[in-house]
Amino acid sequence: MLVERGLGVMNVELVSEAYAIAANYLRRSGAMPDTLVTNERLLAIIIKLLQHGEFNKIRLANKAIARFEDQSEAKAFA
């Protein structure tokens, strides 16, 4: 799936770990439903951050959480 999106094989583990951290937090906080299905919006945020040069999994997860929550709040007010 990630290779199809243009990511190299080396980055799959990084994206996977950052996604797991962010999704775990968002599920526990109630910002994201607790399901086993990949949240495409969160994944897209992480991929975009990676493409812009962020390679630290903790920073990737934290930035993705912040953007995900910001987008959710923006939708709530719209």
Protein Blocks (a to p, Z undefined) as FASTA:
>chain_A
ZZmnopafklmmmmmmmmmmmmmmmmmnopaccdfbdcfklmmmmmmmmmnopabfklmm
mmmmmmmmmmmmmmmmZZ
